[in-house]
Amino acid sequence: MGADAMFTTLKGLTDRGPTDALVIGSGPAGLTVATALRTGGARVVLLESGSRRAVQDTLNDVTVTGLPFSGSRSGRARGFGGTGQKWAGQCLPLDNIDLTPRSWVAGSGWPLGAEELAPWVVHASRLFGLPDATYRERDADSSPVRLPDVDPGRLQWRVTNYSPGRRLGSRLRATCHRDRDLTVVLDATVVRLVVSGTRVTGAVTRSHDGQERTLSAGAVVLACGGLENARVLLASGEASQELGNTSGHVGRGLQDHPYWLVGTVVGSPPELGQVFQSMLAGKRRIRPRLTLAPEQQRGRSTLNCVADLELDHGPRSAVGALKRVYDAVKEMRRPPGLLSETVRMLAEPRTLTRELAHRARGVGSPPDRHTRLLLRLQTEQPPLGKSHVRLSERRDALGCRGLEVYWTVGEQEQRTCVEMADVVAGQLRDLGLGRLELFPWLDDPALFRRAARDFFHHSGTTRMALDPAHGVVDPDCRVHGVDNLYVLGSSIFPSSGYAHPTLTIVALALRLADHLRRAL
């Protein structure tokens, strides 16, 4: 029997009796809930729109009507393991303030408290090979770079931990092959759900070769990602009823983690450029970042925000040439200007030797004479902002309506960046770490919007709320008004903070699996 013998397609799928759970999507959310349900003995069918290998797919194409939104395609992948197969592995939980209603941020707050999520975050950290991660400055105690002693009433350190086992698709592939009661169906895109009364009675599923089947199960878990979850619900509402959308929240409140390079730090000691690079703390790779203290957020009425310093290697930098060549080789493409890049590297052998020596110690080298230190700010977005997704008139390769994405940033994000830059500048000055020179466009709303870049963290389009008038799913991830339909992923985040969402997504998946094991 070949290595892929336990995977099948719609054409090869045979009736093997009642299915307890139908999980739609094999990314981190879907894989986690499917395999966790199997530990309780449930019979599970896992549907994946792509093939064995996660790749970009034209089904991810969207119509963009707002600011450029690169993550709509390049930030997603279809195939076993989903977009998680492209994930860099950065794990960071939401802050307590992200889960709390804030009077100055409309729509903020989760119906789940920090104490409810905490044990599941611990469980998710273990799943990712981070059993003792704290995500605070203590994680950097053993690092070769000392973190500056910032005023904790103004700025606070948060530490991203890189998962050593981040590719859940690769790790769980063999488990899925061996489990005869976990059926993985590839090239199976759910085009819509069929609802009768208060239950989903079927998922209409289509393949690229024209096969179509309607599958059913006791419980249906929609885990397709921050954009696709909304598309399936909207497409299903067209054919039957307003599925989860009686209050019009499906597709509304799209959030990402926009970021900006807002200024240059001059006159800083060389080691400052090392602080914000990824580094080894013991055997773990981490990356420190600075956040705006909660009391500053309250006093200045800002969104949550994170800051770090980015090394801008100029075109004449030997280290920059090394990085550009390395990135090209890693992506299996010929580096542009290879001859000139090689000349730059050979012209400064001592610089390259120093860089490689520092990397061997687990930390980047100090900036060279061609490198600038740029202040990079990344914010959350207002949960009920103007950004949204909706069905477009364009049809995809399967004949389904695609998505139209309108993404923008506004006054709250701009004010947050201005306030955060003010706090960072004051701390740099007080600690003798340099002077911040802001770019003049920061105060111009139009230029600020044009400078925004998205970070592929699509959230909020099927938000969680106690009351169906304010959201799509309840605190158990169940769609309001539907007995057996659940939604997983960052699309259910009421607010998204600044943290990478995968750790919280998997924590919620583990929590839902526990709930469904008892219910089933």
C-alpha positions in Angstrom: 0.0 0.0 0.0 1.5 3.4 -1.0 2.2 6.2 1.3 -0.9 8.1 0.2 -3.3 5.1 0.0 -5.4 6.4 2.9 -6.1 9.7 1.2 -8.9 9.7 -1.3 -10.9 12.0 -3.7 -14.6 12.6 -4.2 -14.6 10.0 -7.0 -12.9 7.4 -4.9 -14.8 8.1 -1.7 -16.9 5.1 -0.5 -19.7 5.1 2.0 -18.3 3.8 5.3 -21.3 4.4 7.5 -22.4 7.4 9.6 -19.9 10.2 10.1 -19.8 12.0 13.4 -18.0 15.1 12.2 -17.3 16.7 8.8 -14.4 19.1 9.0 -13.9 21.5 6.1 -10.3 22.6 5.7 -7.1 20.9 6.7 -5.1 23.9 8.0 -4.0 24.2 11.6 -7.6 24.6 12.8 -9.1 21.8 10.8 -6.3 19.3 11.4 -6.3 20.1 15.2 -10.0 19.6 15.7 -10.1 16.5 13.4 -7.2 14.6 15.1 -8.4 15.7 18.6 -11.9 14.3 17.8 -10.4 11.0 16.8 -8.8 10.6 20.3 -12.4 10.5 21.6 -13.4 7.8 19.0 -15.4 10.0 16.7 -15.5 9.1 13.0 -14.3 12.1 11.0 -14.2 13.1 7.4 -11.7 15.9 6.6 -12.2 17.8 3.4 -9.3 19.6 1.7 -9.8 21.9 -1.3 -6.3 21.4 -2.6 -4.0 18.4 -3.2 -1.4 16.7 -1.1 0.9 19.7 -1.2 -0.1 23.1 0.0 0.3 25.7 -2.9 -1.2 28.9 -4.1 -4.3 28.3 -6.1 -6.4 30.5 -8.4 -9.4 29.7 -6.2 -7.8 32.1 -3.8 -8.1 35.0 -6.3 -10.3 37.8 -5.1 -11.4 41.2 -6.5 -9.8 44.0 -4.5 -11.7 47.3 -4.2 -9.9 49.0 -1.4 -6.2 49.3 -0.5 -3.8 46.7 -2.1 -4.4 43.5 -0.2 -1.5 41.1 -1.0 -2.5 38.5 1.5 -5.7 37.6 -0.3 -3.7 35.2 -2.5 0.0 35.1 -1.6 -0.9 34.9 2.1 -3.0 31.7 1.6 -2.4 28.2 0.4 -4.6 25.2 -0.5 -3.5 21.6 0.0 -3.0 19.3 3.0 -1.9 21.4 5.9 -3.4 24.6 4.4 -1.7 27.9 4.9 -0.1 26.5 8.0 2.5 24.9 5.7 3.7 28.4 4.8 3.6 29.7 8.4 6.9 30.9 9.9 5.9 29.4 13.3 5.7 32.6 15.4 3.6 31.9 18.5 2.2 34.7 20.7 -1.1 34.8 22.6 -3.5 37.7 22.7 -3.0 40.2 25.5 -5.6 40.4 28.3 -6.7 43.8 27.0 -7.5 42.3 23.6 -10.2 40.1 25.3 -11.6 42.9 27.4 -14.3 45.4 26.2 -12.7 48.9 25.7 -15.0 51.9 25.7 -12.8 53.7 23.1 -12.8 50.7 20.7 -16.2 49.9 19.3 -17.0 46.2 19.2 -14.0 45.2 21.2 -14.0 42.4 23.8 -14.5 38.7 23.6 -17.3 36.7 25.3 -14.4 34.4 26.5 -12.1 35.7 29.2 -8.4 35.2 29.6 -9.0 32.6 32.3 -11.1 30.5 29.9 -8.6 30.6 27.1 -5.4 30.2 29.2 -5.4 26.4 29.6 -6.0 25.9 25.9 -3.2 28.3 25.0 -0.9 26.2 27.2 -2.2 23.0 25.4 -1.6 24.6 22.0 1.9 25.7 23.0 2.7 22.1 23.9 1.4 20.9 20.6 3.8 23.3 18.9 6.8 22.1 21.0 6.8 25.1 23.4 5.8 23.5 26.7 7.3 26.1 29.0 6.8 29.3 26.9 5.8 32.4 28.8 5.9 34.9 25.9 7.3 37.6 28.3 10.8 39.0 28.7 11.9 36.1 30.9 12.1 34.0 27.7 15.1 36.2 26.6 17.1 35.9 29.9 19.5 33.4 28.4 19.9 35.3 25.1 23.2 36.9 24.1 21.5 40.3 23.8 20.3 42.2 26.8 16.9 43.9 26.4 16.8 47.6 27.3 15.1 48.4 30.6 12.1 50.3 29.3 9.5 51.8 31.6 6.8 49.1 32.0 4.2 51.8 32.5 4.9 53.0 28.9 6.2 50.0 27.0 6.3 46.3 27.7 8.3 43.4 26.2 6.6 40.6 24.5 8.5 37.6 23.1 7.5 35.6 20.1 8.5 32.0 20.3 9.2 30.1 17.1 7.6 26.7 17.0 10.1 23.9 16.3 7.2 21.8 15.0 5.1 24.3 13.2 4.2 22.2 10.1 1.2 20.4 11.4 0.3 19.1 8.0 3.7 17.4 7.7 3.7 16.1 11.3 0.2 14.7 11.1 0.3 13.3 7.6 1.3 9.8 8.8 -1.2 9.8 11.6 -4.0 10.6 9.1 -2.8 7.8 6.8 -2.9 5.2 9.5 -6.3 6.1 10.9 -9.0 4.2 9.1 -11.7 6.3 10.9 -10.3 9.6 9.7 -10.9 10.0 6.0 -9.1 12.7 4.2 -10.7 13.8 0.9 -8.5 15.9 -1.4 -9.6 18.2 -4.2 -12.9 18.6 -2.4 -14.1 22.3 -2.3 -17.3 23.0 -0.4 -19.3 25.3 -2.6 -22.3 25.7 -0.2 -24.0 24.2 2.8 -27.5 22.8 2.7 -29.7 23.8 5.7 -33.0 22.3 6.7 -34.7 23.9 9.7 -32.0 24.4 12.3 -29.5 21.8 11.0 -26.9 21.5 8.2 -28.0 18.4 6.3 -25.3 18.5 3.7 -22.2 20.1 2.3 -22.2 20.3 -1.5 -18.6 19.5 -2.5 -17.0 19.9 -6.0 -13.7 18.8 -7.5 -11.7 20.3 -10.4 -12.7 17.3 -12.6 -16.4 18.0 -12.3 -17.2 15.5 -9.6 -19.9 16.7 -7.1 -21.2 15.1 -4.0 -23.2 16.1 -1.0 -21.7 14.9 2.3 -23.4 14.9 5.7 -22.4 14.4 9.3 -23.6 14.8 12.9 -21.5 18.0 13.3 -20.0 20.2 10.6 -16.9 22.3 11.3 -16.1 25.1 8.9 -12.3 25.7 9.1 -11.3 27.3 5.8 -9.6 30.5 6.9 -10.4 34.1 7.6 -11.8 34.9 4.1 -13.1 31.5 2.9 -15.2 30.8 6.0 -17.2 33.9 5.1 -17.5 33.0 1.5 -19.0 29.5 2.3 -21.6 31.1 4.6 -22.5 33.8 2.1 -22.8 31.3 -0.7 -24.9 29.0 1.4 -27.2 31.9 2.3 -27.9 32.6 -1.4 -29.4 29.1 -1.9 -31.3 28.6 1.3 -31.4 31.2 4.1 -29.3 33.9 5.8 -26.9 31.3 7.3 -25.5 32.8 10.4 -26.2 36.2 8.9 -29.5 37.4 10.3 -27.8 40.5 11.7 -25.6 41.1 8.6 -22.3 40.3 10.3 -21.0 37.6 7.9 -18.2 39.3 5.9 -18.2 42.5 7.9 -15.5 43.6 10.3 -12.5 42.3 8.2 -9.3 42.9 10.2 -5.6 42.4 9.4 -2.5 43.5 11.1 -1.4 46.5 9.1 2.2 47.7 9.5 4.3 50.7 8.6 7.9 51.7 8.6 7.5 55.2 10.1 11.0 56.6 10.8 14.7 56.1 11.2 16.6 55.7 14.5 19.9 57.6 14.4 22.8 57.8 16.8 22.0 54.5 18.4 24.6 52.0 19.7 25.3 49.1 17.3 23.8 46.5 19.6 20.3 48.1 19.5 20.0 46.6 16.0 20.5 43.1 17.4 17.7 43.3 20.0 14.8 42.9 17.6 16.2 40.2 15.5 15.4 36.5 16.0 17.8 34.9 18.4 18.4 31.7 20.4 17.4 31.8 24.0 18.8 28.5 25.3 17.6 26.0 22.6 14.6 28.1 21.6 14.4 30.7 18.9 12.6 33.9 19.9 12.1 37.4 18.8 11.5 40.3 21.3 9.1 43.1 20.5 7.7 46.2 22.4 4.1 46.8 23.0 2.2 49.8 24.2 1.4 49.4 27.9 -2.3 49.0 28.7 -2.4 52.2 30.8 -1.0 54.1 27.8 -3.7 52.6 25.5 -6.4 53.7 27.9 -4.9 57.1 28.5 -4.2 57.8 24.8 -7.4 56.0 23.5 -5.3 53.9 21.1 -5.6 50.4 19.6 -3.1 47.7 20.7 0.2 48.1 18.9 3.7 46.5 18.7 7.0 48.0 17.7 10.4 46.7 16.6 13.4 47.8 14.6 13.9 46.6 11.1 17.4 46.5 9.5 17.3 48.2 6.2 20.4 46.8 4.3 21.2 49.3 1.5 22.1 48.2 -2.0 25.8 48.6 -1.2 25.6 46.4 1.9 27.6 43.1 1.9 25.3 41.7 4.5 22.3 42.7 2.4 23.8 41.0 -0.6 24.3 37.8 1.4 20.7 37.9 2.5 19.3 38.6 -1.0 21.3 35.7 -2.4 20.3 33.4 0.4 16.6 34.3 0.0 16.8 33.6 -3.7 18.5 30.2 -3.3 16.0 29.2 -0.5 13.2 30.0 -3.0 15.0 28.0 -5.7 15.4 30.9 -8.1 18.4 32.5 -9.6 19.4 35.6 -7.6 19.1 38.8 -9.7 22.4 40.5 -10.3 24.4 37.6 -8.9 27.7 38.8 -10.2 27.3 42.3 -8.6 26.0 40.8 -5.4 29.1 38.5 -5.3 31.4 41.4 -5.8 29.8 43.2 -2.9 30.2 40.2 -0.6 33.9 39.7 -1.6 34.7 43.4 -1.1 33.9 43.1 2.7 35.1 39.6 3.9 35.4 40.8 7.5 31.8 42.0 7.5 30.6 38.7 6.2 32.8 36.7 8.6 31.3 38.7 11.5 27.8 38.1 10.3 28.3 34.4 10.0 30.0 34.2 13.4 27.1 36.0 15.1 24.6 33.8 13.3 26.4 30.7 14.5 25.8 32.1 18.1 22.1 32.4 17.4 21.9 36.2 17.0 22.3 38.6 14.1 25.3 40.9 13.9 25.2 44.6 14.5 24.3 46.8 11.6 27.1 47.6 9.2 27.8 51.1 7.8 25.3 50.7 5.0 22.4 49.7 7.2 19.6 51.9 8.6 17.5 51.1 11.6 13.8 51.7 10.8 11.0 51.8 13.3 8.3 49.4 12.3 4.8 49.6 13.9 2.0 47.1 13.6 -1.5 47.7 14.9 -4.7 45.9 15.4 -7.7 47.2 13.6 -11.1 48.4 14.9 -13.4 45.3 15.0 -16.3 47.1 13.4 -14.3 49.1 10.8 -15.2 49.7 7.2 -13.3 46.7 5.8 -15.4 43.8 4.6 -15.7 40.9 2.2 -18.7 40.0 0.0 -19.5 37.8 -2.9 -18.4 39.1 -6.3 -19.9 38.5 -9.7 -16.7 36.8 -10.9 -16.9 33.0 -11.1 -13.9 30.8 -10.2 -12.7 27.6 -11.8 -15.4 25.6 -10.1 -18.2 28.0 -11.3 -18.7 29.6 -7.9 -18.9 33.2 -7.1 -15.6 34.5 -5.8 -14.9 37.2 -3.1 -14.7 40.9 -3.3 -12.4 42.3 -0.6 -12.5 45.9 0.6 -9.6 46.6 3.0 -8.6 50.0 4.4 -7.1 51.7 7.4 -8.4 54.7 9.2 -8.0 57.4 11.8 -7.7 55.0 14.8 -4.7 53.2 13.2 -3.1 56.5 12.3 -3.5 57.9 15.8 -2.2 54.8 17.3 1.0 54.9 15.2 1.5 58.6 16.1 1.1 57.9 19.8 3.2 54.8 19.8 6.0 56.6 17.9 5.9 59.4 20.6 6.3 56.8 23.4 9.1 55.0 21.6 10.9 58.2 20.9 10.7 59.2 24.5 12.1 55.9 25.7 14.9 56.0 23.2 15.8 59.5 24.4 15.6 58.6 28.1 17.7 55.5 27.8 20.3 57.2 25.6 19.6 54.8 22.7 19.3 57.3 19.9 16.9 59.7 18.2 13.8 58.9 16.2 13.3 60.8 13.0 9.8 60.2 11.7 8.9 60.3 8.1 6.7 63.4 7.3 3.8 61.4 5.8 2.8 59.9 9.2 0.6 63.0 9.8 -1.1 62.9 6.4 -4.2 60.6 6.4 -4.1 59.8 2.6 -0.3 59.1 2.6 -0.7 57.0 5.7 -3.3 54.8 4.1 -1.2 54.4 1.0 1.8 53.3 3.1 -0.1 50.5 4.9 0.8 46.9 4.2 -1.2 43.9 5.2 0.2 40.9 7.1 -1.9 38.0 5.8 -3.8 37.7 9.2 -7.4 37.8 8.0 -9.8 38.0 11.0 -13.2 39.0 12.2 -15.5 38.1 9.2 -17.6 35.6 11.2 -17.2 37.1 14.7 -18.0 35.5 18.0 -20.7 37.1 20.2 -23.1 36.1 22.9 -26.0 37.7 21.1 -26.8 36.8 17.4 -27.5 40.5 16.9 -23.8 41.2 17.4 -22.1 38.3 15.7 -22.2 35.0 13.8 -21.0 32.3 16.3 -21.5 31.8 20.0 -18.7 31.2 22.6 -18.7 27.5 21.7 -18.0 28.4 18.0 -21.5 27.3 17.0 -23.3 29.4 14.4 -26.3 31.1 16.0 -29.5 29.5 15.0 -27.9 26.3 13.6 -27.7 23.3 15.9 -24.7 21.4 14.3 -22.6 24.0 12.4 -19.4 25.3 14.0 -16.8 27.8 12.6 -13.1 27.8 13.5 -10.2 30.1 12.7 -9.3 33.8 13.0 -12.6 34.7 11.3 -14.4 34.2 14.6 -12.0 36.6 16.5 -14.2 39.6 17.8 -10.9 41.6 18.0 -7.5 40.5 17.0 -4.8 42.4 18.9 -1.4 42.5 17.2 -0.4 38.8 17.9 0.1 36.2 15.2 -3.2 34.3 15.3 -2.2 30.7 14.8 -1.6 29.9 18.5 -5.0 31.3 19.5 -6.7 29.5 16.5 -5.3 26.1 17.6 -6.2 26.8 21.3 -9.8 27.4 20.1 -9.7 24.3 18.0 -8.6 22.2 21.0 -11.4 23.8 23.1 -14.0 23.0 20.4 -12.8 19.4 20.1 -13.3 19.0 23.8 -16.8 20.4 23.6 -17.7 18.2 20.6 -16.3 15.0 22.2 -18.8 15.5 25.0 -21.6 16.5 22.7 -21.1 13.6 20.3 
